[in-house]
Amino acid sequence: QVQLVESGGGLVQFGGSLRLSCAASGSIFSIWSMSWYRQAPGKERELVAAITSGGSTNYGDSVKGRFTVSRDNAKNTVYLQMNSLKAEDTAVYYCSVDLTDYTGYEYYYWGQGTQVTVSS
């Protein structure tokens, strides 16, 4: 079993910053990619940012230049630094982890989600 615990969401003013964290624990042999998605009311879930085990990153077009994804492999934790926040960034943010456990099987796990609300 693997658990993902997210933290760092909340209410922030337009132009402000927040840092999200997602820590994975449990039966983990190796973590491949770690990603952040978000889902706003009435919209589909979309990719925000992703980072591979080698440190390569990928961002959604709407957050490029404002958000930064990073990871601490020793802590099995992925971070999302969000700057210059806009009202349209308001959503529930989910982390997703692609990993292999000690049985050798690959799994995708999702966090419980954390609400980010940007006030104008």
C-alpha positions in Angstrom: 0.0 0.0 0.0 1.1 3.5 -0.8 -0.2 6.7 0.7 0.0 10.2 -0.8 -0.4 13.1 1.6 -0.9 16.6 0.1 -0.5 19.9 1.9 -0.1 23.6 1.3 -3.4 24.6 -0.3 -5.5 27.5 0.9 -6.8 31.0 0.1 -4.4 33.5 -1.4 -4.9 36.9 -3.0 -4.4 37.6 -6.7 -0.7 37.8 -7.5 0.3 35.8 -4.4 2.2 32.6 -4.0 1.6 29.1 -2.5 3.7 26.0 -2.3 2.1 22.6 -2.5 3.7 19.4 -1.2 2.9 15.8 -1.8 4.7 13.1 0.2 4.5 9.4 -0.8 5.0 6.6 1.7 4.5 2.9 2.0 5.6 0.0 -0.2 7.7 2.0 -2.7 10.6 0.5 -4.6 11.1 3.3 -7.1 9.2 6.4 -8.2 9.2 7.4 -11.8 7.2 10.5 -12.6 5.5 12.8 -10.1 2.8 15.1 -11.4 0.3 17.8 -10.4 -3.1 18.0 -11.9 -6.0 20.4 -11.1 -9.7 20.4 -11.6 -11.9 23.5 -11.4 -15.7 23.3 -11.0 -17.3 22.3 -14.3 -14.0 21.6 -16.0 -12.0 18.5 -16.8 -8.9 17.6 -14.8 -5.8 19.0 -16.5 -2.1 18.5 -16.2 -0.3 21.4 -14.3 3.2 20.1 -14.1 5.2 16.9 -14.1 8.7 15.8 -13.2 10.5 12.6 -14.1 13.0 10.7 -11.9 15.8 12.3 -13.8 14.5 15.8 -13.2 12.9 16.6 -16.6 9.9 18.8 -16.3 6.8 19.5 -18.3 4.2 22.2 -17.7 0.7 23.1 -18.8 0.7 26.1 -21.1 -1.4 28.2 -18.7 1.2 27.9 -15.9 4.5 28.2 -17.7 6.7 30.8 -16.2 4.7 31.0 -13.1 4.8 27.6 -11.5 7.8 25.4 -10.7 7.7 21.7 -10.0 10.5 20.0 -8.0 11.1 16.8 -6.1 13.1 15.5 -3.3 13.8 11.8 -4.1 15.2 11.1 -0.6 11.8 12.1 0.9 9.6 10.8 -2.0 8.1 14.2 -2.1 7.0 16.5 -5.0 6.5 20.2 -4.7 4.7 22.8 -6.7 5.7 26.4 -6.2 3.0 28.6 -7.5 3.7 32.3 -8.1 1.7 35.2 -9.7 -1.5 33.4 -8.9 -4.6 34.3 -10.9 -8.3 33.7 -10.3 -8.3 31.0 -13.0 -5.8 29.0 -11.0 -8.6 28.3 -8.5 -9.1 24.6 -8.4 -8.6 21.4 -6.5 -5.0 20.3 -7.0 -4.1 16.6 -7.1 -0.7 14.9 -7.1 -0.2 11.8 -9.0 2.7 9.4 -8.7 3.9 6.6 -11.1 5.8 4.1 -9.1 6.9 0.5 -8.8 6.4 -1.4 -5.5 8.4 -4.3 -4.1 6.4 -6.8 -6.0 7.7 -5.3 -9.2 4.4 -4.0 -10.4 3.9 -0.4 -11.7 1.0 1.6 -10.2 -0.4 5.1 -10.5 -1.6 6.7 -7.2 -3.5 9.9 -6.6 -3.6 12.2 -3.7 -6.8 13.3 -2.0 -6.6 16.8 -3.4 -6.0 20.2 -1.9 -8.1 23.3 -2.6 -6.4 26.4 -3.9 -8.5 29.5 -4.0 -7.3 32.8 -5.5 -9.3 35.9 -4.6 -9.3 38.9 -6.8 
